Amino acid sequence: MTSQDGRLRALVVEDEWPARNYLVELLEGSGLAEVVGAVGTADEARQALGAAPERVDLDVVFLDVQLAPAGGGVRAGSDTAADWGKDGLEIVRGLAAKPGAPLVVLATASREHALEAFELGVLDYLLKPFSEERVEQCLRRILERRPSKIGTPAPPQRIVARRKRNLIFLEADEVWAFEAAHRLTFVHTPHGTFDLDLSLSAIEASFGRRLTRVHRNWLVNPRFVKELEREGSETRLFVGAAVGQPGVHVPVSRERASELKDLLLTNATGLRRA
């Protein structure tokens, strides 16, 4: 789907023409993207994406949330109009339901929809006013992810958690472990423990082999397992930055203990226990 010179093919959907033109300028100026379309209404976006966005020659859509619905020339009641909604988030929902569709980056002035956007699979969230550095960072993230469009989707690079009413954006590579307790899900990181709105099963499906299930209530990142502790018939892991530093003690189920020890030895030395 990329240009012949390797640049990302991008569609910009923004109803404020100064912001639209500026974002196009930043994308083209980065040397990493070719803007193949820039539209200003929800109807024009639906028309550009069509009823089969997985077959559109695009890598990424930069999309505002609040869009004017009129002006795109999509006939009311058509299949295309039925597939797509009236604003940016409804378009995101439509894309999320179509495997192989272009990646989505929300480019908007408000943080209000960040949590829902990331739950729908939005790759990044650009806040206005856009900066050259932030746009380039976003494009490089897409380029890193691009090969995964053939086959299994790449694991997420960021996680949206909660602290009271605040949204916390965490780097996925820094996560020590995920825990389910009291009908809630928690993420343990070097920066603290935060609430998540995802189940362990959903997290496990998203991260694949980057996480290991050690207990029905725990997923851990094997990279941060620093100690395997045994006391009687019980097995625990110490997961954190280093032994003697802050971290979390994780119970290991009896069914997983032997298999987990083999996995940790293999990752550490390349040797599997006989």
ABEGO torsion letter per residue (X at the ends): XBBAAGBBBBBBBBABAAAAAAAAAAAAAAGABBBABBBABAAAAAAAAEABAAABBBABBBBBABBBABGAGBBBGBAAAAABBABAAAAAAAAAABBGBBBBBBBBABAAAAAAAAAAGBABBBBOBBBAAAAAAAAAAAAAAAAAABEBBBBBABBBBBBEABBBBBBAAABABBBBBGGBBBBBBAAEBBBBABBAAAAAAAAEAABBBABAABBBBAAABABBBBBEABBBBBBEABBGBBBBBBBBBAAAAAAAAAAAAAAAAGBBBX
